[in-house]
């Protein structure tokens, strides 16, 4: 793929641009452990396209928790914020690649189901926050990543048509949505989605295990 043929690029963050999925597994294990519940085997799959608020609503209802939605969200943040501020790294080659994109004139954005404070913390810690021109969150558009709205909104913010824009994702649902809206899609491997990798590779225009492969 020749990056110079495009005008913009949109990155998912968790599992795609930042190497954070082990942290979230630990958060899930600890959260359910505190309530005497083994981590449900399908929990990660159920919530992976959801924003914090939607995931908290689902968790509260599905497992009959007495906690408020706000308290669940606060607990998740408390469990992972310190790691996002200090230790969560970028995926291999991510920092160099986004700098390469900027050097070649691409507009850059991230589109995520995560939380604004966490995103800022991890990107500042890794010294790359200033390299993004825009940000879009799932909660802003009111639909999760099984719909393309978050990518369309992100592209509009940077003034780039989907036909001239790349979406980089590590989940199957995100790749399907991006392709349905006319974006070029890059599948980033993450072990949390390894079960979907073969199908992801069939859907994506390019599949990678390191951003170094694109430079």
N, C-alpha and C positions, 0 to 999 in steps of 0.2 A: 504494500500500500504506500502510495506517495502522499504524505501529509500535505504537501504543497498544493494539492488539487482541491483542498477544502478550505472553507472560510471560518469554520468554528468547530469546537469539540466540547462535548458535555461528558463529565465524569460522574459516575456514581462514586460514593466515598467508601463506606464500609465493605471490605472484601475486594474492592476494585482498586481504589487509589491508596487506601490505608489498610494496613495489615492488622485488623482489629477483631476478626471473628472469634479468635480464641478468648478474647476478653469477654465478649458477649456470651459465649458458652459458660464461662465462669460465673457471670452475673446471673444467668438463668438457673444454674445449679444451686447457687447460694440463695437466691430468692425463694425457690421452692423448698430448699432444705430448711429454711427458717420457718416454714409452714408445715413441715413434716410430710411433704409430698415429693416423691421421686420425680425427677425431671421427665415430663411426658416425651415419649420418643418422637412424636409428630409436632412438638411445640414450635421448634425453629422453622419448620416448613410452613406452619399456619400463620406465623406473624411476620415473615421476612419481607413482605412487600408493604407492611403497615407502618404508619407514623406512630410515634410514641403514644399519643392519646388514644388512637384506635386500638393499638396493641394492648394498652392498659385496660380499656373497656372490655376487650375480648377476654383477657386474662381474668378479670374480676368476675365476669358472667360465667365463663366456661368452668371455672374451678370454685365458684361459690364463695369468693373471698369477701370478708367484711371490710377490707381496706377500701378507702376512697380511690378514685382514679388518680387524683392529684398526689396522694401519698404513695401509690405504686410508682408513678413517674419519678417522684423525688427519691425514692429508694433506689431505683435503677441508676439515676444520675449519681447518687452518692457512692454506689458500688463501683462505678467505672470512671468518674471524672478525674481522679488523681492519675490514673494510668493514661488517660487521654492527654493530660497536661504534661506528662513527664516521660512516658516510656513507649506508647504505641507508635510504631514506625510506619513509614510509607511502604507500599509494595515496591518490589525490586525495580529500580530505574524510574520510578514515578516522578521524582523531583527533577531529574535531568530531562525527562520527556516533556513535562509541561513547560520547562524553560525553552526547549527545542521548538515547541509549538508556538510560543510567544515570539521567539526569534524569527519564525517563518510567517508571522502575521496573522495567525489564527486567533480568534476570540475564544476565550476559555470560560467555562462555567461548571458548576457542580449541581447535580439534581439528586436529592437524597430523601430518604424517609427518616433520617436521624434528627437530632435536636441541634438547634443553632449554637447553643453554648458549647456542646461537645465538638461540633465541627470546627468552630473557631479555635478551641483549645488545642486540638490535635494538629491543625494546619499551622497555627502560630508556633507551636512547639517544634514542628519540623521545618519552619522557615519558608513556607510556600503560600501562605494566605494571600500575600500581595500579588501572586501570579494568576489569581482568578478574577475575571472581569465581572462575574455575576454569580448568584446563588439562587436556587429554587428548592422549596421544600414541599413534600407531598401534601402536608396539611394546608398549604396555600391554595392548591388547586382542588382540594376536596375529593381526590380520587387516588387510590394507591397505584403501584406500578404494574398492575394488570391492565391499566389504561395508559395511553401515551401522553396524557395531559401534562404531566410534570416535565417531560422532555420538550413538548411543544412550547410550553411557557418559558422554559430555559432558553430555547432557541430564539424566541421573540425578544427576550431581554437583551440578548447580544446582537440582535438584528441580522440573524443568519437563517436562510431557508433550510428546512430539513434536507433537501436534496444536496445541499453544500455543507452538511454538518455531520459529524461523527458522534455516536453515543458509545461509551465504554461501560460495560456492565458485567457483573459476575453472577447474575441470576437469570434463569431461563425466562421468567415472566417479563423482566425488563427488556430483554433482547427481542422478544416477540412484539412487545408494545412499540419499541423504537422502530422496528422494521415495518410495522403496520402503518406508521405515520410517515414513511419515506426516508428515514435516516439510514445512513451507513452504520452498521453495528460491529463493534469489536467485542468479542467474548474474552474476558480476563479469567483465568483459572484461579479458583480459590477452593481449598479442600472442603470448605463447608458446603459447596455445591457440586462436589465431584460426581455424585450420582446422576446429575443432569448434563455432565460435560459432553457426552457424545451428541446429544440432541442440540445443545448450545452451539456446538461446532457446525452442525448442519444448518442452523438458522443464521448464524453470524457470517458477515463477509470476511472477517479475519478472526483467528483465535490465537491468543498469546498466553504465555506464562510469565513473561517479564516485559516491561515497557521498553527494555533495551532492544527487543526484536523489531521495534518500529522506527528505530533511528539508524 
